[in-house]
């Protein structure tokens, strides 16, 4: 049974959520077991441990379809097979060790618009090093790294449907909380009694 709820348009730590801008200028390196490409349609189908690397962006799945636009931009569709989800991971601007990663049964990456769309069992989370911070789970999530916006819906079609279930959003604290100050006695409360003095001994008669 589906258990994810639609989220309206929302920002997730937008000040630091943008993807690594330097990735746009990097070449794509693709690893695979099998490949079939059609030069007429500019469509390539890859199967078996597909890994697409473009700068810090890494896309992984068992099957991928890559279509190149006339302008030279890639449109990548990752499809999970054998119960293994398709995944992506990318460095974020704003710090030396900030990342964003996600998984779903299908992931569409639009290079031209810097857009990632995740369908069916979608999960996206941000990390500081290896520590997760903010997270979203839903049936559909889109991540616009250019505008720094996330959208989640409760159906894999990308729309919200009544009764499709609930989702989860986790937001980490933005700053550490100070330790609570020690409690002070209320006004008029009796002071704690002073400790009793240690007993003294007197020598018995005739022992000096």
FENWOPE-V648487 format. One record per residue. RES is the residue in one small letter. PHI is phi in whole degrees, -180 to 180 (NA if undefined). D_CENTER is the distance of its C-alpha to the mean C-alpha in Angstrom with 2 decimals. Layout:
# FENWOPE-V648487
RES/PHI/D_CENTER
RES/PHI/D_CENTER
This chain:
# FENWOPE-V648487
x/NA/23.66
x/-70/20.75
x/-136/18.96
x/-116/16.50
x/-104/17.50
x/-71/17.35
x/-108/15.68
x/-72/17.67
x/-55/16.57
x/-150/14.24
x/-105/12.61
x/-117/9.43
x/49/10.70
x/-59/12.54
x/-63/14.67
x/-128/12.25
x/-90/9.71
x/-66/12.22
x/-71/12.11
x/-59/14.77
x/-68/17.94
x/-67/20.08
x/-63/18.53
x/-61/20.61
x/-92/23.78
x/-90/22.99
x/-76/24.59
x/-94/22.89
x/-116/23.77
x/-122/23.68
x/-110/24.54
x/-165/25.85
x/-94/28.66
x/-136/30.40
x/-141/30.63
x/-139/32.61
x/-125/32.85
x/-118/35.00
x/-69/36.21
x/-72/37.67
x/-88/34.55
x/60/32.20
x/-117/30.08
x/-122/28.99
x/-112/27.97
x/-121/26.48
x/-137/26.24
x/83/25.56
x/49/22.65
x/-76/21.65
x/-133/19.60
x/-108/19.26
x/-119/18.71
x/-139/18.98
x/65/18.66
x/-87/15.26
x/-79/13.89
x/-129/14.26
x/-111/14.64
x/-138/16.02
x/-169/18.03
x/-84/21.58
x/-146/22.77
x/-145/22.17
x/-118/24.28
x/-120/24.51
x/-115/26.65
x/-101/27.83
x/-78/29.02
x/-58/32.40
x/-83/30.74
x/95/29.01
x/-88/25.41
x/-95/23.43
x/-125/22.07
x/-110/20.26
x/-116/19.85
x/-99/18.27
x/-126/19.68
x/-77/19.04
x/-138/22.31
x/62/23.62
x/78/20.82
x/-103/18.31
x/-71/15.16
x/-79/14.51
x/-138/11.44
x/-141/10.24
x/-151/9.02
x/-154/10.12
x/-73/11.12
x/-107/10.89
x/-71/14.19
x/108/15.23
x/-179/15.44
x/-75/16.42
x/-142/13.43
x/-106/10.26
x/-139/7.65
x/-134/4.90
x/-145/5.03
x/-155/6.16
x/-151/9.47
x/-171/12.48
x/-75/16.25
x/-142/16.62
x/-128/14.73
x/-114/16.73
x/-115/16.33
x/-104/18.81
x/-65/19.63
x/-62/22.13
x/-102/19.96
x/53/16.65
x/-120/15.21
x/-120/12.82
x/-121/13.71
x/-118/12.56
x/-123/15.40
x/68/16.16
x/62/13.87
x/-78/10.77
x/-141/7.31
x/-134/4.02
x/-143/0.93
x/-104/3.19
x/-134/6.15
x/-112/9.85
x/69/11.65
x/-102/10.85
x/-94/10.02
x/-67/6.78
x/-115/7.18
x/-86/5.98
x/-142/4.96
x/-134/7.07
x/-127/9.47
x/-165/12.48
x/-78/15.04
x/-143/14.25
x/-138/11.49
x/-115/12.38
x/-128/10.66
x/-98/13.55
x/-73/12.83
x/-73/16.51
x/-93/16.73
x/60/13.28
x/-132/13.08
x/-113/11.06
x/-132/13.43
x/-127/13.28
x/-133/16.51
x/-90/17.96
x/-133/19.63
x/-66/18.76
x/-74/21.38
x/92/19.17
x/-118/21.51
x/-95/21.77
x/-128/24.42
x/-59/26.09
x/80/25.82
x/-80/22.86
x/116/21.09
x/-119/18.36
x/-123/14.59
x/-136/12.29
x/-133/10.40
x/-121/9.79
x/-120/10.48
x/-76/11.37
x/-58/14.89
x/-82/15.47
x/-150/18.50
x/-68/20.19
x/-84/22.87
x/-73/26.47
x/-67/28.44
x/-64/30.94
x/-71/34.49
x/-63/37.20
x/-68/39.15
x/-112/42.52
x/-64/45.57
x/-68/46.40
x/-61/49.44
x/86/52.67
x/-73/51.22
x/-64/53.62
x/-70/52.79
x/-65/52.11
x/-63/55.44
x/-70/56.23
x/-63/56.45
x/-67/60.04
x/-66/62.02
x/-67/62.64
x/-66/66.07
x/-107/68.97
x/-110/71.75
x/-108/75.50
x/-61/77.77
x/-67/80.27
x/-62/83.95
x/83/85.82
x/-99/82.81
x/-81/83.11
